Amino acid sequence: MQVNGEAYGIPEIKAEPLGEGTPQFQGFRIKNVTCKGANTGILVRGLPEMSIKDVDIENTVLECNKGMVCQEADGIRLKNVTLLSKDTKPVLEVQNSRNISFDNLRYASGAELLLRVTGDRSKAVTLRNTDTKAAKKDVEIGQKVSKKVVTVSKR
């Protein structure tokens, strides 16, 4: 599937003018959660004109069909999170988001793809203290994304 020049990505959202009805979501802290059977483990979906900001998820275990979808977000931090997803292509999907960090992420061994980053507004995506070798492919970067956008720090 080809969407806006990005292969295999989720569809991009069209920006609308800011107005009184534009929702604003920011400043979430989620800790010590266990979830079994969610369709999508983590879904962060903002708008091009108003991203979802400042979300920390820590010490969490999620058994789900799809791992994480992060679209139009800024300042999303996952630390000590386990994503046991059935759909492993990819485990983590990031589109048009910035300042996204994954620290000590755990996932099912043998995943097809750990992280896919698409969208020309994506910036500063960091993966650290994570065993990237447990996935068949660690990172896939869309055509509109600079290779410098994603930083992988080995253990």
N, CA, C and O atoms as a GROMACS GRO file, in nm:
protein
  620
    1MET      N    1   0.084  -0.117   0.000
    1MET     CA    2   0.000   0.000   0.000
    1MET      C    3   0.088   0.124   0.000
    1MET      O    4   0.179   0.134   0.083
    2GLN      N    5   0.065   0.216  -0.088
    2GLN     CA    6   0.142   0.340  -0.098
    2GLN      C    7   0.051   0.455  -0.056
    2GLN      O    8  -0.054   0.477  -0.116
    3VAL      N    9   0.092   0.530   0.050
    3VAL     CA   10   0.013   0.641   0.100
    3VAL      C   11   0.102   0.764   0.108
    3VAL      O   12   0.201   0.764   0.180
    4ASN      N   13   0.067   0.870   0.034
    4ASN     CA   14   0.144   0.994   0.036
    4ASN      C   15   0.294   0.970   0.019
    4ASN      O   16   0.375   1.035   0.086
    5GLY      N   17   0.332   0.879  -0.068
    5GLY     CA   18   0.473   0.853  -0.093
    5GLY      C   19   0.538   0.765   0.012
    5GLY      O   20   0.658   0.739   0.004
    6GLU      N   21   0.463   0.719   0.111
    6GLU     CA   22   0.518   0.634   0.216
    6GLU      C   23   0.467   0.492   0.191
    6GLU      O   24   0.347   0.470   0.180
    7ALA      N   25   0.557   0.397   0.182
    7ALA     CA   26   0.518   0.259   0.162
    7ALA      C   27   0.474   0.198   0.294
    7ALA      O   28   0.540   0.218   0.396
    8TYR      N   29   0.364   0.125   0.292
    8TYR     CA   30   0.317   0.046   0.405
    8TYR      C   31   0.285   0.127   0.530
    8TYR      O   32   0.279   0.069   0.638
    9GLY      N   33   0.265   0.256   0.519
    9GLY     CA   34   0.238   0.338   0.637
    9GLY      C   35   0.091   0.352   0.666
    9GLY      O   36   0.006   0.315   0.584
   10ILE      N   37   0.061   0.408   0.782
   10ILE     CA   38  -0.077   0.440   0.815
   10ILE      C   39  -0.113   0.569   0.741
   10ILE      O   40  -0.024   0.651   0.717
   11PRO      N   41  -0.238   0.588   0.705
   11PRO     CA   42  -0.275   0.709   0.629
   11PRO      C   43  -0.247   0.835   0.709
   11PRO      O   44  -0.269   0.840   0.830
   12GLU      N   45  -0.199   0.938   0.640
   12GLU     CA   46  -0.172   1.066   0.707
   12GLU      C   47  -0.303   1.142   0.725
   12GLU      O   48  -0.397   1.128   0.648
   13ILE      N   49  -0.305   1.224   0.830
   13ILE     CA   50  -0.421   1.306   0.862
   13ILE      C   51  -0.401   1.444   0.800
   13ILE      O   52  -0.291   1.499   0.803
   14LYS      N   53  -0.509   1.499   0.742
   14LYS     CA   54  -0.503   1.632   0.681
   14LYS      C   55  -0.518   1.738   0.790
   14LYS      O   56  -0.605   1.727   0.875
   15ALA      N   57  -0.432   1.840   0.786
   15ALA     CA   58  -0.438   1.948   0.884
   15ALA      C   59  -0.561   2.034   0.861
   15ALA      O   60  -0.598   2.062   0.747
   16GLU      N   61  -0.625   2.076   0.971
   16GLU     CA   62  -0.739   2.166   0.968
   16GLU      C   63  -0.699   2.294   1.040
   16GLU      O   64  -0.604   2.292   1.118
   17PRO      N   65  -0.769   2.405   1.016
   17PRO     CA   66  -0.736   2.528   1.089
   17PRO      C   67  -0.765   2.512   1.239
   17PRO      O   68  -0.860   2.444   1.278
   18LEU      N   69  -0.681   2.576   1.322
   18LEU     CA   70  -0.705   2.576   1.466
   18LEU      C   71  -0.830   2.655   1.496
   18LEU      O   72  -0.858   2.756   1.432
   19GLY      N   73  -0.907   2.609   1.595
   19GLY     CA   74  -1.028   2.680   1.633
   19GLY      C   75  -1.068   2.642   1.775
   19GLY      O   76  -0.998   2.567   1.841
   20GLU      N   77  -1.180   2.694   1.821
   20GLU     CA   78  -1.228   2.666   1.956
   20GLU      C   79  -1.252   2.517   1.977
   20GLU      O   80  -1.239   2.468   2.089
   21GLY      N   81  -1.287   2.445   1.872
   21GLY     CA   82  -1.317   2.303   1.883
   21GLY      C   83  -1.196   2.212   1.872
   21GLY      O   84  -1.209   2.090   1.883
   22THR      N   85  -1.076   2.268   1.852
   22THR     CA   86  -0.956   2.186   1.841
   22THR      C   87  -0.921   2.128   1.979
   22THR      O   88  -0.895   2.204   2.072
   23PRO      N   89  -0.921   1.996   1.992
   23PRO     CA   90  -0.890   1.937   2.122
   23PRO      C   91  -0.742   1.948   2.156
   23PRO      O   92  -0.657   1.947   2.068
   24GLN      N   93  -0.713   1.958   2.286
   24GLN     CA   94  -0.576   1.961   2.335
   24GLN      C   95  -0.562   1.855   2.444
   24GLN      O   96  -0.635   1.856   2.542
   25PHE      N   97  -0.468   1.763   2.425
   25PHE     CA   98  -0.442   1.659   2.524
   25PHE      C   99  -0.293   1.660   2.555
   25PHE      O  100  -0.210   1.651   2.464
   26GLN      N  101  -0.258   1.672   2.684
   26GLN     CA  102  -0.117   1.674   2.723
   26GLN      C  103  -0.102   1.642   2.871
   26GLN      O  104  -0.196   1.656   2.950
   27GLY      N  105   0.020   1.599   2.906
   27GLY     CA  106   0.055   1.578   3.046
   27GLY      C  107  -0.002   1.453   3.108
   27GLY      O  108  -0.064   1.461   3.215
   28PHE      N  109   0.015   1.337   3.045
   28PHE     CA  110  -0.033   1.211   3.100
   28PHE      C  111   0.082   1.131   3.160
   28PHE      O  112   0.190   1.124   3.101
   29ARG      N  113   0.060   1.070   3.277
   29ARG     CA  114   0.157   0.981   3.341
   29ARG      C  115   0.087   0.849   3.367
   29ARG      O  116  -0.010   0.843   3.443
   30ILE      N  117   0.136   0.743   3.303
   30ILE     CA  118   0.077   0.610   3.318
   30ILE      C  119   0.187   0.518   3.369
   30ILE      O  120   0.290   0.502   3.303
   31LYS      N  121   0.164   0.456   3.487
   31LYS     CA  122   0.267   0.371   3.548
   31LYS      C  123   0.204   0.244   3.602
   31LYS      O  124   0.088   0.241   3.644
   32ASN      N  125   0.286   0.137   3.601
   32ASN     CA  126   0.251   0.011   3.668
   32ASN      C  127   0.118  -0.045   3.621
   32ASN      O  128   0.028  -0.072   3.701
   33VAL      N  129   0.105  -0.063   3.489
   33VAL     CA  130  -0.018  -0.115   3.430
   33VAL      C  131   0.011  -0.250   3.365
   33VAL      O  132   0.115  -0.269   3.303
   34THR      N  133  -0.083  -0.342   3.381
   34THR     CA  134  -0.079  -0.470   3.310
   34THR      C  135  -0.210  -0.482   3.234
   34THR      O  136  -0.317  -0.461   3.290
   35CYS      N  137  -0.200  -0.515   3.105
   35CYS     CA  138  -0.320  -0.527   3.021
   35CYS      C  139  -0.307  -0.654   2.938
   35CYS      O  140  -0.202  -0.681   2.880
   36LYS      N  141  -0.414  -0.731   2.933
   36LYS     CA  142  -0.414  -0.854   2.853
   36LYS      C  143  -0.533  -0.851   2.759
   36LYS      O  144  -0.648  -0.845   2.802
   37GLY      N  145  -0.505  -0.855   2.629
   37GLY     CA  146  -0.612  -0.867   2.530
   37GLY      C  147  -0.656  -0.739   2.462
   37GLY      O  148  -0.762  -0.737   2.400
   38ALA      N  149  -0.578  -0.632   2.471
   38ALA     CA  150  -0.615  -0.508   2.401
   38ALA      C  151  -0.598  -0.526   2.251
   38ALA      O  152  -0.510  -0.600   2.207
   39ASN      N  153  -0.680  -0.458   2.172
   39ASN     CA  154  -0.660  -0.460   2.028
   39ASN      C  155  -0.529  -0.388   1.994
   39ASN      O  156  -0.443  -0.445   1.927
   40THR      N  157  -0.515  -0.263   2.039
   40THR     CA  158  -0.391  -0.187   2.021
   40THR      C  159  -0.338  -0.154   2.160
   40THR      O  160  -0.410  -0.095   2.241
   41GLY      N  161  -0.214  -0.192   2.188
   41GLY     CA  162  -0.156  -0.171   2.320
   41GLY      C  163  -0.149  -0.024   2.357
   41GLY      O  164  -0.194   0.015   2.465
   42ILE      N  165  -0.093   0.057   2.269
   42ILE     CA  166  -0.081   0.201   2.293
   42ILE      C  167  -0.119   0.273   2.164
   42ILE      O  168  -0.060   0.250   2.059
   43LEU      N  169  -0.219   0.360   2.173
   43LEU     CA  170  -0.262   0.439   2.058
   43LEU      C  171  -0.256   0.586   2.098
   43LEU      O  172  -0.332   0.631   2.184
   44VAL      N  173  -0.166   0.660   2.035
   44VAL     CA  174  -0.154   0.804   2.057
   44VAL      C  175  -0.178   0.867   1.921
   44VAL      O  176  -0.094   0.857   1.831
   45ARG      N  177  -0.292   0.933   1.905
   45ARG     CA  178  -0.327   0.988   1.775
   45ARG      C  179  -0.371   1.133   1.791
   45ARG      O  180  -0.485   1.161   1.828
   46GLY      N  181  -0.280   1.224   1.764
   46GLY     CA  182  -0.311   1.366   1.768
   46GLY      C  183  -0.354   1.415   1.632
   46GLY      O  184  -0.388   1.336   1.544
   47LEU      N  185  -0.352   1.546   1.615
   47LEU     CA  186  -0.388   1.610   1.489
   47LEU      C  187  -0.267   1.687   1.438
   47LEU      O  188  -0.185   1.732   1.519
   48PRO      N  189  -0.252   1.705   1.307
   48PRO     CA  190  -0.140   1.783   1.256
   48PRO      C  191  -0.134   1.924   1.315
   48PRO      O  192  -0.026   1.977   1.338
   49GLU      N  193  -0.251   1.983   1.340
   49GLU     CA  194  -0.254   2.118   1.394
   49GLU      C  195  -0.243   2.121   1.547
   49GLU      O  196  -0.219   2.228   1.604
   50MET      N  197  -0.260   2.006   1.614
   50MET     CA  198  -0.250   2.001   1.760
   50MET      C  199  -0.209   1.861   1.802
   50MET      O  200  -0.292   1.772   1.816
   51SER      N  201  -0.078   1.843   1.822
   51SER     CA  202  -0.029   1.711   1.860
   51SER      C  203  -0.064   1.680   2.005
   51SER      O  204  -0.090   1.769   2.085
   52ILE      N  205  -0.064   1.551   2.036
   52ILE     CA  206  -0.076   1.508   2.176
   52ILE      C  207   0.064   1.522   2.235
   52ILE      O  208   0.162   1.478   2.174
   53LYS      N  209   0.073   1.583   2.355
   53LYS     CA  210   0.203   1.619   2.410
   53LYS      C  211   0.226   1.563   2.549
   53LYS      O  212   0.133   1.549   2.629
   54ASP      N  213   0.352   1.531   2.574
   54ASP     CA  214   0.400   1.502   2.708
   54ASP      C  215   0.328   1.384   2.773
   54ASP      O  216   0.247   1.402   2.864
   55VAL      N  217   0.357   1.263   2.724
   55VAL     CA  218   0.299   1.140   2.778
   55VAL      C  219   0.412   1.048   2.822
   55VAL      O  220   0.502   1.015   2.744
   56ASP      N  221   0.408   1.006   2.949
   56ASP     CA  222   0.504   0.910   3.002
   56ASP      C  223   0.431   0.780   3.034
   56ASP      O  224   0.329   0.780   3.103
   57ILE      N  225   0.483   0.670   2.982
   57ILE     CA  226   0.430   0.537   3.015
   57ILE      C  227   0.547   0.456   3.068
   57ILE      O  228   0.650   0.442   3.002
   58GLU      N  229   0.531   0.403   3.190
   58GLU     CA  230   0.643   0.338   3.259
   58GLU      C  231   0.596   0.212   3.331
   58GLU      O  232   0.484   0.205   3.382
   59ASN      N  233   0.686   0.111   3.334
   59ASN     CA  234   0.662  -0.014   3.407
   59ASN      C  235   0.527  -0.075   3.368
   59ASN      O  236   0.440  -0.097   3.453
   60THR      N  237   0.513  -0.103   3.240
   60THR     CA  238   0.385  -0.149   3.186
   60THR      C  239   0.406  -0.274   3.101
   60THR      O  240   0.504  -0.285   3.028
   61VAL      N  241   0.311  -0.370   3.112
   61VAL     CA  242   0.313  -0.491   3.030
   61VAL      C  243   0.180  -0.497   2.956
   61VAL      O  244   0.073  -0.495   3.017
   62LEU      N  245   0.188  -0.505   2.823
   62LEU     CA  246   0.068  -0.506   2.740
   62LEU      C  247   0.070  -0.626   2.646
   62LEU      O  248   0.161  -0.641   2.565
   63GLU      N  249  -0.032  -0.712   2.657
   63GLU     CA  250  -0.052  -0.819   2.560
   63GLU      C  251  -0.162  -0.771   2.467
   63GLU      O  252  -0.273  -0.742   2.511
   64CYS      N  253  -0.130  -0.763   2.336
   64CYS     CA  254  -0.223  -0.697   2.244
   64CYS      C  255  -0.210  -0.755   2.104
   64CYS      O  256  -0.117  -0.829   2.074
   65ASN      N  257  -0.306  -0.719   2.019
   65ASN     CA  258  -0.297  -0.758   1.879
   65ASN      C  259  -0.195  -0.673   1.805
   65ASN      O  260  -0.111  -0.726   1.732
   66LYS      N  261  -0.200  -0.541   1.824
   66LYS     CA  262  -0.107  -0.447   1.761
   66LYS      C  263  -0.034  -0.373   1.872
   66LYS      O  264  -0.095  -0.339   1.974
   67GLY      N  265   0.094  -0.349   1.855
   67GLY     CA  266   0.176  -0.288   1.959
   67GLY      C  267   0.143  -0.143   1.987
   67GLY      O  268   0.057  -0.112   2.069
   68MET      N  269   0.212  -0.052   1.918
   68MET     CA  270   0.193   0.091   1.940
   68MET      C  271   0.176   0.164   1.807
   68MET      O  272   0.248   0.138   1.711
   69VAL      N  273   0.079   0.255   1.804
   69VAL     CA  274   0.062   0.348   1.693
   69VAL      C  275   0.072   0.487   1.754
   69VAL      O  276  -0.004   0.522   1.843
   70CYS      N  277   0.168   0.565   1.705
   70CYS     CA  278   0.192   0.700   1.756
   70CYS      C  279   0.190   0.794   1.636
   70CYS      O  280   0.281   0.792   1.553
   71GLN      N  281   0.087   0.878   1.628
   71GLN     CA  282   0.067   0.964   1.512
   71GLN      C  283   0.041   1.106   1.561
   71GLN      O  284  -0.045   1.129   1.646
   72GLU      N  285   0.115   1.201   1.507
   72GLU     CA  286   0.099   1.344   1.541
   72GLU      C  287   0.114   1.366   1.692
   72GLU      O  288   0.020   1.411   1.758
   73ALA      N  289   0.232   1.332   1.746
   73ALA     CA  290   0.258   1.344   1.889
   73ALA      C  291   0.393   1.412   1.913
   73ALA      O  292   0.477   1.418   1.823
   74ASP      N  293   0.412   1.463   2.035
   74ASP     CA  294   0.535   1.531   2.074
   74ASP      C  295   0.562   1.502   2.221
   74ASP      O  296   0.479   1.531   2.308
   75GLY      N  297   0.679   1.444   2.249
   75GLY     CA  298   0.717   1.418   2.387
   75GLY      C  299   0.653   1.293   2.445
   75GLY      O  300   0.598   1.298   2.555
   76ILE      N  301   0.660   1.183   2.373
   76ILE     CA  302   0.605   1.055   2.421
   76ILE      C  303   0.724   0.971   2.469
   76ILE      O  304   0.818   0.948   2.393
   77ARG      N  305   0.718   0.926   2.594
   77ARG     CA  306   0.828   0.851   2.653
   77ARG      C  307   0.779   0.719   2.710
   77ARG      O  308   0.692   0.717   2.796
   78LEU      N  309   0.835   0.608   2.660
   78LEU     CA  310   0.806   0.476   2.714
   78LEU      C  311   0.932   0.426   2.784
   78LEU      O  312   1.040   0.426   2.725
   79LYS      N  313   0.918   0.383   2.910
   79LYS     CA  314   1.031   0.330   2.985
   79LYS      C  315   0.988   0.202   3.056
   79LYS      O  316   0.886   0.199   3.125
   80ASN      N  317   1.067   0.098   3.038
   80ASN     CA  318   1.038  -0.033   3.099
   80ASN      C  319   0.899  -0.083   3.057
   80ASN      O  320   0.818  -0.123   3.140
   81VAL      N  321   0.874  -0.080   2.927
   81VAL     CA  322   0.746  -0.124   2.873
   81VAL      C  323   0.767  -0.254   2.795
   81VAL      O  324   0.861  -0.266   2.717
   82THR      N  325   0.676  -0.350   2.817
   82THR     CA  326   0.676  -0.475   2.742
   82THR      C  327   0.553  -0.476   2.653
   82THR      O  328   0.440  -0.466   2.701
   83LEU      N  329   0.576  -0.488   2.521
   83LEU     CA  330   0.467  -0.495   2.423
   83LEU      C  331   0.469  -0.634   2.360
   83LEU      O  332   0.553  -0.663   2.275
   84LEU      N  333   0.378  -0.719   2.402
   84LEU     CA  334   0.368  -0.853   2.346
   84LEU      C  335   0.254  -0.852   2.244
   84LEU      O  336   0.139  -0.885   2.276
   85SER      N  337   0.288  -0.813   2.121
   85SER     CA  338   0.186  -0.796   2.018
   85SER      C  339   0.188  -0.912   1.919
   85SER      O  340   0.294  -0.967   1.888
   86LYS      N  341   0.069  -0.949   1.872
   86LYS     CA  342   0.057  -1.054   1.771
   86LYS      C  343   0.104  -1.003   1.635
   86LYS      O  344   0.172  -1.074   1.561
   87ASP      N  345   0.067  -0.879   1.602
   87ASP     CA  346   0.110  -0.816   1.478
   87ASP      C  347   0.247  -0.753   1.502
   87ASP      O  348   0.259  -0.655   1.576
   88THR      N  349   0.348  -0.810   1.442
   88THR     CA  350   0.485  -0.763   1.467
   88THR      C  351   0.548  -0.697   1.346
   88THR      O  352   0.670  -0.694   1.332
   89LYS      N  353   0.465  -0.645   1.258
   89LYS     CA  354   0.519  -0.573   1.142
   89LYS      C  355   0.447  -0.441   1.127
   89LYS      O  356   0.359  -0.430   1.043
   90PRO      N  357   0.481  -0.341   1.203
   90PRO     CA  358   0.584  -0.333   1.307
   90PRO      C  359   0.524  -0.346   1.448
   90PRO      O  360   0.403  -0.347   1.467
   91VAL      N  361   0.613  -0.357   1.546
   91VAL     CA  362   0.572  -0.351   1.686
   91VAL      C  363   0.539  -0.205   1.720
   91VAL      O  364   0.441  -0.178   1.789
   92LEU      N  365   0.623  -0.112   1.672
   92LEU     CA  366   0.607   0.032   1.699
   92LEU      C  367   0.590   0.106   1.567
   92LEU      O  368   0.675   0.095   1.479
   93GLU      N  369   0.483   0.183   1.554
   93GLU     CA  370   0.456   0.263   1.434
   93GLU      C  371   0.454   0.410   1.475
   93GLU      O  372   0.370   0.450   1.555
   94VAL      N  373   0.547   0.490   1.420
   94VAL     CA  374   0.556   0.633   1.454
   94VAL      C  375   0.541   0.712   1.325
   94VAL      O  376   0.613   0.690   1.228
   95GLN      N  377   0.446   0.806   1.325
   95GLN     CA  378   0.425   0.890   1.206
   95GLN      C  379   0.411   1.036   1.247
   95GLN      O  380   0.335   1.070   1.339
   96ASN      N  381   0.484   1.122   1.179
   96ASN     CA  382   0.477   1.266   1.201
   96ASN      C  383   0.478   1.302   1.350
   96ASN      O  384   0.395   1.380   1.398
   97SER      N  385   0.572   1.244   1.422
   97SER     CA  386   0.584   1.267   1.566
   97SER      C  387   0.728   1.303   1.598
   97SER      O  388   0.820   1.268   1.525
   98ARG      N  389   0.745   1.374   1.711
   98ARG     CA  390   0.879   1.419   1.748
   98ARG      C  391   0.902   1.400   1.898
   98ARG      O  392   0.809   1.395   1.978
   99ASN      N  393   1.031   1.390   1.932
   99ASN     CA  394   1.072   1.372   2.070
   99ASN      C  395   1.006   1.247   2.131
   99ASN      O  396   0.942   1.252   2.236
  100ILE      N  397   1.023   1.136   2.061
  100ILE     CA  398   0.966   1.009   2.102
  100ILE      C  399   1.082   0.922   2.152
  100ILE      O  400   1.181   0.904   2.082
  101SER      N  401   1.069   0.868   2.274
  101SER     CA  402   1.178   0.783   2.325
  101SER      C  403   1.124   0.653   2.380
  101SER      O  404   1.022   0.647   2.449
  102PHE      N  405   1.198   0.548   2.347
  102PHE     CA  406   1.171   0.414   2.395
  102PHE      C  407   1.294   0.371   2.473
  102PHE      O  408   1.403   0.361   2.416
  103ASP      N  409   1.279   0.345   2.603
  103ASP     CA  410   1.391   0.308   2.688
  103ASP      C  411   1.360   0.174   2.756
  103ASP      O  412   1.260   0.162   2.828
  104ASN      N  413   1.445   0.075   2.731
  104ASN     CA  414   1.428  -0.059   2.788
  104ASN      C  415   1.294  -0.120   2.746
  104ASN      O  416   1.217  -0.166   2.829
  105LEU      N  417   1.269  -0.117   2.616
  105LEU     CA  418   1.148  -0.176   2.560
  105LEU      C  419   1.170  -0.325   2.542
  105LEU      O  420   1.276  -0.368   2.496
  106ARG      N  421   1.070  -0.405   2.578
  106ARG     CA  422   1.075  -0.549   2.556
  106ARG      C  423   0.959  -0.588   2.465
  106ARG      O  424   0.852  -0.528   2.470
  107TYR      N  425   0.982  -0.688   2.380
  107TYR     CA  426   0.882  -0.732   2.284
  107TYR      C  427   0.909  -0.877   2.251
  107TYR      O  428   1.014  -0.930   2.286
  108ALA      N  429   0.815  -0.942   2.183
  108ALA     CA  430   0.828  -1.084   2.151
  108ALA      C  431   0.945  -1.107   2.055
  108ALA      O  432   0.959  -1.038   1.954
  109SER      N  433   1.027  -1.202   2.089
  109SER     CA  434   1.141  -1.237   2.003
  109SER      C  435   1.090  -1.286   1.868
  109SER      O  436   0.988  -1.355   1.861
  110GLY      N  437   1.160  -1.251   1.761
  110GLY     CA  438   1.122  -1.293   1.627
  110GLY      C  439   1.027  -1.197   1.557
  110GLY      O  440   0.972  -1.230   1.452
  111ALA      N  441   1.005  -1.078   1.614
  111ALA     CA  442   0.918  -0.978   1.550
  111ALA      C  443   0.971  -0.948   1.410
  111ALA      O  444   1.092  -0.943   1.388
  112GLU      N  445   0.880  -0.927   1.316
  112GLU     CA  446   0.921  -0.895   1.179
  112GLU      C  447   0.995  -0.761   1.173
  112GLU      O  448   1.101  -0.751   1.110
  113LEU      N  449   0.939  -0.658   1.238
  113LEU     CA  450   0.994  -0.523   1.235
  113LEU      C  451   0.968  -0.458   1.370
  113LEU      O  452   0.855  -0.458   1.418
  114LEU      N  453   1.072  -0.403   1.430
  114LEU     CA  454   1.055  -0.340   1.561
  114LEU      C  455   0.994  -0.200   1.549
  114LEU      O  456   0.894  -0.170   1.615
  115LEU      N  457   1.052  -0.113   1.465
  115LEU     CA  458   1.012   0.028   1.461
  115LEU      C  459   1.003   0.077   1.317
  115LEU      O  460   1.097   0.061   1.239
  116ARG      N  461   0.888   0.139   1.283
  116ARG     CA  462   0.873   0.205   1.153
  116ARG      C  463   0.846   0.353   1.180
  116ARG      O  464   0.757   0.387   1.259
  117VAL      N  465   0.922   0.441   1.115
  117VAL     CA  466   0.904   0.586   1.129
  117VAL      C  467   0.874   0.644   0.991
  117VAL      O  468   0.952   0.625   0.898
  118THR      N  469   0.761   0.714   0.979
  118THR     CA  470   0.721   0.775   0.853
  118THR      C  471   0.677   0.920   0.878
  118THR      O  472   0.657   0.961   0.992
  119GLY      N  473   0.663   0.994   0.772
  119GLY     CA  474   0.613   1.132   0.780
  119GLY      C  475   0.725   1.234   0.788
  119GLY      O  476   0.819   1.219   0.866
  120ASP      N  477   0.714   1.338   0.707
  120ASP     CA  478   0.822   1.438   0.700
  120ASP      C  479   0.832   1.525   0.824
  120ASP      O  480   0.929   1.600   0.837
  121ARG      N  481   0.736   1.519   0.915
  121ARG     CA  482   0.744   1.596   1.040
  121ARG      C  483   0.801   1.514   1.156
  121ARG      O  484   0.807   1.564   1.268
  122SER      N  485   0.840   1.391   1.130
  122SER     CA  486   0.900   1.309   1.236
  122SER      C  487   1.040   1.358   1.267
  122SER      O  488   1.119   1.385   1.176
  123LYS      N  489   1.071   1.370   1.398
  123LYS     CA  490   1.203   1.416   1.442
  123LYS      C  491   1.234   1.354   1.578
  123LYS      O  492   1.144   1.330   1.658
  124ALA      N  493   1.360   1.330   1.603
  124ALA     CA  494   1.412   1.290   1.735
  124ALA      C  495   1.338   1.169   1.792
  124ALA      O  496   1.271   1.179   1.895
  125VAL      N  497   1.352   1.055   1.725
  125VAL     CA  498   1.298   0.929   1.775
  125VAL      C  499   1.416   0.848   1.827
  125VAL      O  500   1.511   0.821   1.753
  126THR      N  501   1.411   0.809   1.955
  126THR     CA  502   1.524   0.742   2.020
  126THR      C  503   1.483   0.607   2.075
  126THR      O  504   1.379   0.594   2.141
  127LEU      N  505   1.565   0.508   2.047
  127LEU     CA  506   1.546   0.372   2.098
  127LEU      C  507   1.672   0.336   2.174
  127LEU      O  508   1.780   0.326   2.115
  128ARG      N  509   1.660   0.318   2.308
  128ARG     CA  510   1.780   0.289   2.387
  128ARG      C  511   1.754   0.174   2.483
  128ARG      O  512   1.640   0.145   2.519
  129ASN      N  513   1.863   0.109   2.523
  129ASN     CA  514   1.859  -0.003   2.618
  129ASN      C  515   1.758  -0.110   2.577
  129ASN      O  516   1.688  -0.168   2.660
  130THR      N  517   1.752  -0.135   2.447
  130THR     CA  518   1.657  -0.231   2.391
  130THR      C  519   1.731  -0.329   2.301
  130THR      O  520   1.816  -0.290   2.222
  131ASP      N  521   1.697  -0.457   2.314
  131ASP     CA  522   1.759  -0.560   2.232
  131ASP      C  523   1.697  -0.557   2.092
  131ASP      O  524   1.595  -0.621   2.067
  132THR      N  525   1.759  -0.484   2.001
  132THR     CA  526   1.706  -0.472   1.865
  132THR      C  527   1.728  -0.599   1.784
  132THR      O  528   1.665  -0.618   1.680
  133LYS      N  529   1.817  -0.685   1.829
  133LYS     CA  530   1.849  -0.808   1.755
  133LYS      C  531   1.741  -0.915   1.770
  133LYS      O  532   1.743  -1.015   1.698
  134ALA      N  533   1.646  -0.896   1.862
  134ALA     CA  534   1.536  -0.992   1.877
  134ALA      C  535   1.436  -0.980   1.762
  134ALA      O  536   1.351  -1.067   1.745
  135ALA      N  537   1.446  -0.872   1.684
  135ALA     CA  538   1.358  -0.852   1.568
  135ALA      C  539   1.434  -0.887   1.440
  135ALA      O  540   1.556  -0.871   1.434
  136LYS      N  541   1.362  -0.934   1.339
  136LYS     CA  542   1.426  -0.965   1.211
  136LYS      C  543   1.482  -0.839   1.146
  136LYS      O  544   1.588  -0.842   1.084
  137LYS      N  545   1.410  -0.726   1.162
  137LYS     CA  546   1.458  -0.596   1.115
  137LYS      C  547   1.431  -0.497   1.227
  137LYS      O  548   1.322  -0.494   1.284
  138ASP      N  549   1.531  -0.414   1.259
  138ASP     CA  550   1.514  -0.323   1.372
  138ASP      C  551   1.438  -0.196   1.337
  138ASP      O  552   1.339  -0.163   1.403
  139VAL      N  553   1.480  -0.123   1.232
  139VAL     CA  554   1.419   0.007   1.201
  139VAL      C  555   1.393   0.017   1.051
  139VAL      O  556   1.477  -0.020   0.969
  140GLU      N  557   1.275   0.069   1.017
  140GLU     CA  558   1.240   0.101   0.878
  140GLU      C  559   1.203   0.248   0.876
  140GLU      O  560   1.123   0.295   0.956
  141ILE      N  561   1.262   0.322   0.782
  141ILE     CA  562   1.242   0.466   0.774
  141ILE      C  563   1.175   0.500   0.641
  141ILE      O  564   1.220   0.455   0.535
  142GLY      N  565   1.068   0.579   0.647
  142GLY     CA  566   0.994   0.618   0.528
  142GLY      C  567   1.076   0.708   0.437
  142GLY      O  568   1.178   0.764   0.478
  143GLN      N  569   1.031   0.722   0.314
  143GLN     CA  570   1.103   0.800   0.213
  143GLN      C  571   1.121   0.946   0.252
  143GLN      O  572   1.222   1.006   0.216
  144LYS      N  573   1.026   1.003   0.324
  144LYS     CA  574   1.031   1.146   0.358
  144LYS      C  575   1.108   1.172   0.488
  144LYS      O  576   1.115   1.286   0.533
  145VAL      N  577   1.165   1.069   0.547
  145VAL     CA  578   1.229   1.082   0.678
  145VAL      C  579   1.381   1.072   0.664
  145VAL      O  580   1.432   0.980   0.600
  146SER      N  581   1.452   1.166   0.722
  146SER     CA  582   1.598   1.163   0.723
  146SER      C  583   1.645   1.050   0.814
  146SER      O  584   1.584   1.023   0.918
  147LYS      N  585   1.754   0.985   0.776
  147LYS     CA  586   1.809   0.877   0.859
  147LYS      C  587   1.852   0.928   0.996
  147LYS      O  588   1.858   0.851   1.092
  148LYS      N  589   1.882   1.057   1.007
  148LYS     CA  590   1.925   1.117   1.135
  148LYS      C  591   1.812   1.129   1.235
  148LYS      O  592   1.837   1.155   1.353
  149VAL      N  593   1.690   1.110   1.192
  149VAL     CA  594   1.573   1.124   1.280
  149VAL      C  595   1.573   1.016   1.388
  149VAL      O  596   1.533   1.042   1.502
  150VAL      N  597   1.618   0.896   1.355
  150VAL     CA  598   1.615   0.784   1.449
  150VAL      C  599   1.755   0.757   1.504
  150VAL      O  600   1.852   0.744   1.430
  151THR      N  601   1.762   0.750   1.638
  151THR     CA  602   1.887   0.716   1.707
  151THR      C  603   1.865   0.585   1.784
  151THR      O  604   1.771   0.573   1.862
  152VAL      N  605   1.953   0.489   1.759
  152VAL     CA  606   1.948   0.363   1.832
  152VAL      C  607   2.074   0.352   1.916
  152VAL      O  608   2.185   0.350   1.862
  153SER      N  609   2.057   0.344   2.048
  153SER     CA  610   2.170   0.327   2.140
  153SER      C  611   2.172   0.181   2.183
  153SER      O  612   2.074   0.130   2.239
  154LYS      N  613   2.281   0.116   2.158
  154LYS     CA  614   2.294  -0.026   2.194
  154LYS      C  615   2.310  -0.039   2.344
  154LYS      O  616   2.349   0.055   2.413
  155ARG      N  617   2.278  -0.156   2.393
  155ARG     CA  618   2.293  -0.186   2.537
  155ARG      C  619   2.438  -0.183   2.574
  155ARG      O  620   2.472  -0.206   2.690
   0.00000   0.00000   0.00000
